[in-house]
Amino acid sequence: MADIEERLSRTLGNVAERAPRLNASAAERLETGYRRRRNRFQALLAAAAVTVVTGGVAVGLRGVGDEIALPAAGPSDVPSAVIGVTAEPVGKVWPQAVWKMPVKDPEGRELRPVALTDDGKLLVKAWREVERPEVLYLYDLAGGDLRKIADVPRPKRGGAAHFGVGEGLVAWWTATKTSVHLWAVPLTGGEARRVAEHKIGDDMVDNLAVAKGAIVFSVGKGGVFSVPVNGGRVTPVERGTGLNLLSWPWAGSPGAWSPPDKAPFTHLVNLETGQTSDAAPASQGTQLLACGVQSCLETTPGGARAFTRQRDGAQQQEVPTGFQIPEPPGQSRFYVRLIGSDAPGLGLYDLKTDTLADLGIREEASQGEVPVADRAGRMMTYQIKSGRYVIDLSKIP
């Protein structure tokens, strides 16, 4: 357990060191947010990591993820056992949704997927130093071609963050001591252009998107803003006061770094239409951990059991907690879970079809290689000894 905790601490520390530099107050709030978030899912992560393999039985915190109705009296925190769970490779189970891509560009820089486009391309960033991107590429998943889009201007400290794709553009931000700079470049290629500067004091940008001819972003303290992609004045987005951007056009509260006793995004507002969505309270004996646009995740207080359900409380079913990051399932269907007994690893589990696929991740999981769906809930990516893989969850029927 101590080793797992040490690795987790070291991983978060490395990320923090390489993140866009913030002033002391904002950095302290960000660290507090990480600690609160970590405390919420510590039981899930630690329990998944401390899996005892003996006599062909992997004793974990969950079963095989069968659909189980929540008992009226409230669920128990008694863990269940997984007996020799095995699965076919993910590329064999869902060949139409899995691609292998290069690990490095021609200059030897590490390639990291950012987002899928609508035409079968993959936005990729390349760096020599972690979280300090130097170049943006488009990678053709079908043809294997890697095409340079633009060089990424690098600030003196930190790096570019929150790359968003939309309307033929990619946008991102960099930070100074008191402001953020917003950048954009066409996906067809060109020179990166600084679109605007916005003073945020001791606050920070927590999400960004490109929509309706504008770069839309929110700040940690709450508030959604936009600026035309061709430049102009940054203005507040109607209905976005006090909210945090989740996935355009949805914004809500609390934000991602919510208080420890509140789940993120239980309240949502459609910034285009004004439609609102308030998540139903947790079921008896559970607590809300996180909510997305369509679904929420609940756990028992100790984290031994987890349940997914729609925001209105309907269609509740139990899900595996093994190595599960505390977010609603990708595409409201897909979870990462433990598999195997002789050589425990990670698999991708589909709640809709009760299908489990082997991701090929083994010892890499203990080093932090646990794939998580992007905010759109569409893409997962991970790297193992045989290469880097990309899964388009939207291609799975």
Salt bridges, closest charged atoms under 4 A:
ASP3 OD2 - ARG7 NH1 3.29
GLU5 OE1 - ARG38 NH2 2.47
GLU6 OE2 - ARG10 NH1 3.58
GLU17 OE1 - ARG18 NH1 3.98
GLU31 OE2 - ARG35 NH1 3.65
GLU88 OE1 - LYS92 NZ 3.49
ASP105 OD2 - ARG109 NE 2.75
GLU110 OE2 - ARG112 NE 2.83
ASP118 OD1 - ARG378 NH1 3.95
GLU129 OE2 - ARG132 NE 3.77
GLU129 OE2 - ARG154 NH2 3.19
GLU131 OE1 - LYS125 NZ 3.82
GLU134 OE1 - ARG109 NH1 3.39
GLU134 OE1 - ARG128 NH1 2.62
GLU134 OE2 - ARG154 NH1 3.88
ASP151 OD1 - LYS148 NZ 2.84
GLU197 OE2 - HIS181 NE2 3.77
ASP202 OD2 - ARG29 NH1 3.93
ASP202 OD1 - LYS221 NZ 2.89
ASP203 OD1 - ARG29 NH2 3.27
GLU272 OE2 - LYS212 NZ 3.61
ASP278 OD1 - HIS267 ND1 2.59
GLU298 OE2 - ARG309 NE 2.85
GLU318 OE2 - ARG62 NH1 3.32
GLU318 OE2 - ARG305 NE 2.78
GLU327 OE2 - ARG37 NH2 2.20
ASP350 OD2 - ARG333 NH2 2.47
ASP358 OD2 - ARG362 NH2 2.67
GLU363 OE2 - LYS385 NZ 2.85
ASP392 OD1 - ARG378 NE 3.12
